[in-house]
Amino acid sequence: MISFENDYTTGAHPQILQRLSETNFQAAPGYGMDPYCESAREKIRNACGCPRAQVFFLVGGTQTNAVVISSMLKGHEGVVAAETGHINVHEAGAIECTGHKVLALPEHSGKIDPGELEELLRKFYQDESYEHMVFPGMVYVSHPTEYGTLYQKKELAQIGEICRKYRMPLFLDGARLGYGLMSKESDMTLQDIAAICDVFYIGGTKVGALCGEAVVFPNQNAPRHFLTAVKQHGALLAKGRLLGIQFDTLFTDDLYLEIGRHGIEMAERLKTLLKEKGCPFYLESPTNQQFLILKDSQVEELKKYVSFSVWEKLEEGHTVIRLVTSWSTRPEDIERLGELL
């Protein structure tokens, strides 16, 4: 059985495991107050070009989204997201559990259209009864999106301008950010994202770490007592050093970008193979998530030999499946898939 199911089904990059082992018997303060976390914070600040940024380490993506959104919204506000956004579909109502509504916009290959966002906000404030409605208080985007697509710098900047016009924070979910940054179609750097967004997170779980995400507030704009909110949501690790060591390793000698580059190189090989085999694509993804349309009978046969995600059912006996590459994908995995296909 070979796996293309996700980018977190294997453990951690060997350099991370080595560093965790080397520091295993060194005592350190808890809750992210250790020297490893501080070193990681400084390296992330340098990578983002934000020397005064506030950086927090949380245990996972769903917890990160719930903590950031709930701590930045007021009680009467909701968060705007694409209808396919992770917070709207695959987080089990985590945002709604915090008392906030997800306000869904139509998606375009997983992305929000800036014009439709502005139209939503304009119509909201033109409604004479808007005081009786859930206020749009934040905009959430994923980069890469849940369909592996990317925002171009111009698109994200437009969304940022609209957010500033309506005094709303822009939050970027970077669960797979490393693969987005290394895509051949990317025209944004980490510094660009830090300049446009009010808050974003650098995903570790899906980009080589055992677990963990690094939340960045570029302009020292974290909500008051943010660490307390993190703990209230069960997202603060007592052994915070485990997260600090991982991110310190990821941001040493550009390992984070190297991992992203490998995932993209494997995805490009995968795409070439799939095109040679005549497999129809659901859409064109420039990152490490690839979506195919197969007959239901083909899906059932492939399941015997390959782990993958069933994404959505189409009409007339066809299904969209997702194949994902990562830091641990090997060329021989792709060759084996070719033989099976």
Phi, psi and omega per residue, in radians:
M1 nan 2.181 3.034
I2 -1.896 2.651 -3.014
S3 -2.064 2.206 2.932
F4 -2.206 0.496 -2.998
E5 -1.255 -0.705 -3.095
N6 -2.843 3.084 3.126
D7 -1.792 0.318 3.051
Y8 -2.377 0.424 -3.122
T9 -1.496 -0.319 3.022
T10 -1.728 3.089 -3.027
G11 -1.284 -1.874 -3.093
A12 -2.400 2.782 3.106
H13 -1.003 2.425 -3.093
P14 -0.931 -0.601 3.139
Q15 -1.147 -0.578 3.090
I16 -1.210 -0.796 3.121
L17 -1.071 -0.693 3.121
Q18 -1.094 -0.784 -3.124
R19 -1.167 -0.677 3.087
L20 -1.091 -0.686 3.132
S21 -1.193 -0.746 -3.114
E22 -1.086 -0.573 -3.068
T23 -1.759 0.119 -2.977
N24 -1.000 -0.663 -3.052
F25 -1.708 0.132 3.104
Q26 -1.527 2.116 3.135
A27 -1.292 2.511 -3.135
A28 -2.668 2.653 3.089
P29 -1.049 2.797 -3.106
G30 -1.666 -3.140 2.998
Y31 1.041 0.556 3.064
G32 1.434 0.216 -3.132
M33 -1.702 0.265 -3.065
D34 -1.592 2.864 -3.121
P35 -1.146 -0.452 3.121
Y36 -1.192 -0.751 3.103
C37 -1.117 -0.707 -3.116
E38 -1.165 -0.667 3.087
S39 -1.124 -0.745 3.120
A40 -1.105 -0.736 3.115
R41 -1.009 -0.780 -3.095
E42 -1.140 -0.688 3.117
K43 -1.172 -0.654 3.105
I44 -1.190 -0.714 3.078
R45 -1.010 -0.782 -3.139
N46 -1.122 -0.725 -3.131
A47 -1.140 -0.574 -3.123
C48 -1.520 -0.166 -3.078
G49 1.200 0.504 -3.101
C50 -2.237 1.490 -3.046
P51 -1.099 -0.311 -3.107
R52 -1.903 0.184 -3.085
A53 -1.112 2.568 3.009
Q54 -1.668 2.261 -3.078
V55 -2.188 2.261 3.141
F56 -2.209 2.512 3.136
F57 -1.890 2.123 -3.137
L58 -2.056 2.861 -2.947
V59 -1.377 -0.504 -3.070
G60 -2.814 2.983 -3.030
G61 -1.191 -0.799 -3.134
T62 -1.097 -0.761 3.090
Q63 -1.072 -0.711 -3.134
T64 -1.090 -0.835 3.139
N65 -1.061 -0.767 -3.107
A66 -1.144 -0.732 -3.111
V67 -1.208 -0.837 -3.105
V68 -1.079 -0.838 -3.065
I69 -1.167 -0.828 -3.072
S70 -1.207 -0.531 -3.113
S71 -1.378 -0.355 -3.102
M72 -1.750 -0.266 3.134
L73 -1.649 2.616 2.976
K74 -1.497 2.889 -3.016
G75 -1.001 -0.503 -3.075
H76 -1.673 0.147 -3.036
E77 -1.897 2.671 3.033
G78 -2.119 3.118 -3.114
V79 -2.062 2.304 3.130
V80 -1.490 2.301 3.127
A81 -2.602 2.796 3.004
A82 -1.110 2.588 -3.102
E83 -1.081 -0.383 3.063
T84 -1.647 0.044 -3.117
G85 -1.005 2.573 -3.068
H86 -1.020 -0.696 -3.121
I87 -1.194 -0.346 -3.103
N88 -1.637 -0.333 -3.000
V89 -2.114 -0.900 -2.899
H90 -1.995 0.486 3.095
E91 -2.151 0.414 2.964
A92 0.955 0.544 3.136
G93 1.271 0.448 -3.109
A94 -1.049 -0.660 -3.137
I95 -1.222 -0.774 3.124
E96 -1.089 -0.537 3.096
C97 -1.134 -0.375 3.096
T98 -1.512 -0.045 3.123
G99 1.664 0.236 -3.108
H100 -2.135 2.531 -3.099
K101 -1.658 2.514 2.992
V102 -1.583 2.135 -3.131
L103 -1.734 1.819 -2.972
A104 -1.505 2.366 3.015
L105 -1.897 2.704 3.052
P106 -0.995 2.574 3.132
E107 -1.843 2.608 3.081
H108 -2.213 1.711 -2.992
S109 0.921 0.713 3.095
G110 1.533 -0.080 -3.028
K111 -1.891 2.753 3.001
I112 -1.513 2.419 3.044
D113 -1.563 2.184 -3.108
P114 -0.973 -0.688 3.141
G115 -1.116 -0.716 3.122
E116 -1.214 -0.570 3.072
L117 -1.118 -0.814 -3.127
E118 -1.143 -0.640 3.115
E119 -1.128 -0.704 3.090
L120 -1.029 -0.803 -3.098
L121 -1.217 -0.698 3.133
R122 -1.086 -0.805 -3.131
K123 -1.152 -0.623 3.140
F124 -1.049 -0.866 -3.067
Y125 -1.369 -0.243 3.039
Q126 -1.438 -0.313 3.132
D127 -1.286 2.123 -3.064
E128 -1.145 -0.286 -3.129
S129 -1.853 0.417 -3.056
Y130 -1.106 -0.376 3.096
E131 -1.117 -0.298 -3.137
H132 -1.695 0.148 -3.042
M133 -2.062 2.901 3.051
V134 -1.291 2.121 -3.114
F135 -1.302 2.369 2.973
P136 -1.262 1.985 -3.022
G137 -1.994 -0.099 -3.116
M138 -2.844 2.685 3.024
V139 -2.034 2.289 3.136
Y140 -1.971 2.264 3.020
V141 -2.286 2.655 3.038
S142 -1.913 2.409 -3.136
H143 -2.520 1.826 -0.026
P144 -1.128 2.814 3.130
T145 -1.363 3.110 3.111
E146 -1.170 -0.172 3.052
Y147 -1.931 0.310 3.054
G148 1.309 0.113 -3.121
T149 -1.539 2.916 -3.038
L150 -2.186 2.535 2.915
Y151 -1.399 2.372 2.972
Q152 -1.418 2.762 -3.070
K153 -0.971 -0.710 -3.138
K154 -1.088 -0.733 3.135
E155 -1.107 -0.835 -3.119
L156 -1.139 -0.655 3.117
A157 -1.125 -0.669 3.101
Q158 -1.092 -0.767 3.110
I159 -1.105 -0.695 3.102
G160 -1.079 -0.698 3.120
E161 -1.133 -0.719 3.123
I162 -1.124 -0.723 3.117
C163 -1.066 -0.753 3.130
R164 -1.155 -0.643 3.130
K165 -1.061 -0.671 -3.108
Y166 -1.770 0.189 3.079
R167 0.966 0.879 3.124
M168 -2.121 2.444 3.051
P169 -1.305 2.577 3.051
L170 -1.845 2.142 -3.078
F171 -2.013 2.159 -3.140
L172 -1.897 2.123 3.071
D173 -1.454 1.934 -3.107
G174 -1.893 0.713 -3.122
A175 -0.937 -0.649 3.124
R176 -2.026 0.551 -2.998
L177 -1.017 -0.640 -3.126
G178 -1.023 -0.663 3.120
Y179 -1.288 -0.588 3.090
G180 -1.144 -0.743 -3.116
L181 -1.136 -0.549 -3.068
M182 -1.637 -0.051 3.112
S183 -1.119 2.519 3.112
K184 -1.131 -0.358 -3.117
E185 -1.662 0.033 -3.125
S186 -1.388 2.368 3.038
D187 -2.097 0.334 -3.137
M188 -2.115 2.513 3.027
T189 -1.844 3.019 3.056
L190 -1.072 -0.614 3.111
Q191 -1.145 -0.664 3.097
D192 -1.085 -0.786 -3.134
I193 -1.086 -0.743 3.128
A194 -1.114 -0.560 -3.127
A195 -1.335 -0.484 -3.055
I196 -1.636 -0.679 -2.992
C197 -1.611 2.666 3.064
D198 -1.471 -0.491 3.095
V199 -2.754 2.526 3.067
F200 -2.683 2.894 3.022
Y201 -2.270 2.577 3.132
I202 -1.706 1.957 -3.065
G203 -1.268 2.281 3.048
G204 -1.836 -0.704 -3.054
T205 -0.909 -0.740 -3.065
K206 -1.684 0.022 -3.084
V207 -2.271 0.893 2.943
G208 1.745 -0.219 3.133
A209 -1.557 2.780 2.991
L210 -1.129 -0.712 -3.140
C211 -2.943 2.886 2.997
G212 1.972 2.583 3.088
E213 -2.363 2.578 3.136
A214 -1.933 1.937 3.134
V215 -1.516 2.287 -3.095
V216 -2.111 2.155 2.961
F217 -1.841 1.774 -2.944
P218 -1.118 -0.487 -2.972
N219 -2.028 0.584 -3.087
Q220 0.906 0.719 -3.035
N221 -1.921 0.409 3.104
A222 -1.129 2.498 3.069
P223 -1.006 2.664 3.111
R224 -1.047 2.440 3.095
H225 1.005 0.676 -3.126
F226 -1.059 -0.695 3.133
L227 -1.044 -0.643 3.103
T228 -1.120 -0.713 3.106
A229 -1.118 -0.673 3.104
V230 -1.046 -0.777 -3.129
K231 -1.185 -0.701 3.124
Q232 -1.018 -0.570 -3.109
H233 -1.579 0.136 3.115
G234 1.222 0.415 -3.074
A235 -1.880 0.100 -3.135
L236 -1.779 2.104 -3.108
L237 -1.520 2.210 3.105
A238 -1.035 -0.795 3.054
K239 -1.501 1.089 -3.091
G240 -1.011 -0.403 3.098
R241 -0.945 -0.572 -3.126
L242 -1.053 -0.660 3.107
L243 -1.329 -0.736 -3.131
G244 -1.065 -0.779 3.134
I245 -1.075 -0.710 -3.123
Q246 -1.145 -0.817 -3.122
F247 -1.272 -0.537 3.053
D248 -1.102 -0.670 3.102
T249 -1.240 -0.768 -3.137
L250 -1.065 -0.561 -3.103
F251 -1.796 0.427 2.984
T252 -1.861 2.232 3.115
D253 0.962 0.595 3.041
D254 1.035 0.546 3.129
L255 -1.053 -0.670 -3.125
Y256 -1.018 -0.781 3.136
L257 -1.259 -0.590 3.094
E258 -1.100 -0.735 3.101
I259 -1.098 -0.776 3.103
G260 -1.058 -0.711 -3.134
R261 -1.115 -0.737 3.131
H262 -1.098 -0.779 3.125
G263 -1.024 -0.684 3.132
I264 -1.237 -0.722 3.121
E265 -1.059 -0.725 3.098
M266 -1.158 -0.655 3.111
A267 -1.132 -0.672 3.115
E268 -1.144 -0.692 3.066
R269 -1.100 -0.730 3.139
L270 -1.082 -0.790 -3.138
K271 -1.074 -0.740 3.123
T272 -1.059 -0.782 3.119
L273 -1.060 -0.843 -3.078
L274 -1.107 -0.642 3.107
K275 -1.203 -0.677 3.099
E276 -1.087 -0.583 -3.127
K277 -1.459 -0.053 3.115
G278 1.316 0.391 3.132
C279 -1.319 2.208 3.136
P280 -1.320 2.325 3.122
F281 -1.565 2.505 3.075
Y282 -1.281 -0.693 3.033
L283 -2.751 2.954 3.134
E284 -1.591 2.011 3.095
S285 -1.914 2.248 -3.141
P286 -1.583 0.144 -3.082
T287 -2.107 -2.647 -2.967
N288 -1.585 0.064 3.060
Q289 -1.866 2.161 -3.142
Q290 -2.115 2.372 -3.029
F291 -2.060 2.164 -3.099
L292 -2.050 2.719 3.015
I293 -1.878 2.063 3.115
L294 -2.165 2.743 2.985
K295 -1.190 2.593 -3.139
D296 -0.961 -0.671 3.141
S297 -1.147 -0.628 3.102
Q298 -1.176 -0.673 3.124
V299 -1.054 -0.814 -3.106
E300 -1.137 -0.646 3.121
E301 -1.214 -0.741 -3.120
L302 -1.135 -0.556 3.141
K303 -1.033 -0.393 -3.121
K304 -1.228 -0.367 -3.007
Y305 -2.209 -0.331 -3.014
V306 -2.331 2.384 3.011
S307 -1.582 2.258 3.109
F308 -2.708 3.014 3.127
S309 -1.770 2.339 2.967
V310 -1.480 2.062 -2.971
W311 -1.593 -0.918 3.081
E312 -2.805 2.676 3.124
K313 -1.526 2.396 3.033
L314 -1.893 3.038 3.135
E315 -1.339 2.848 3.013
E316 1.074 0.746 2.977
G317 1.275 0.477 3.128
H318 -2.136 2.670 -3.084
T319 -2.385 2.511 3.010
V320 -1.591 2.187 3.037
I321 -2.004 2.761 3.125
R322 -2.071 2.308 3.022
L323 -2.005 2.314 -3.046
V324 -2.205 2.347 3.023
T325 -1.797 2.886 -3.085
S326 -2.710 -2.963 3.096
W327 -1.074 -0.441 -3.038
S328 -1.761 0.018 3.120
T329 -1.215 2.339 -3.115
R330 -1.939 2.619 3.087
P331 -0.954 -0.616 -3.131
E332 -1.188 -0.440 3.051
D333 -1.119 -0.722 -3.130
I334 -1.227 -0.684 3.092
E335 -1.079 -0.723 3.130
R336 -1.121 -0.724 3.089
L337 -1.038 -0.714 3.117
G338 -1.043 -0.709 3.121
E339 -1.116 -0.711 -3.133
L340 -1.179 -0.698 3.132
L341 -1.139 nan nan
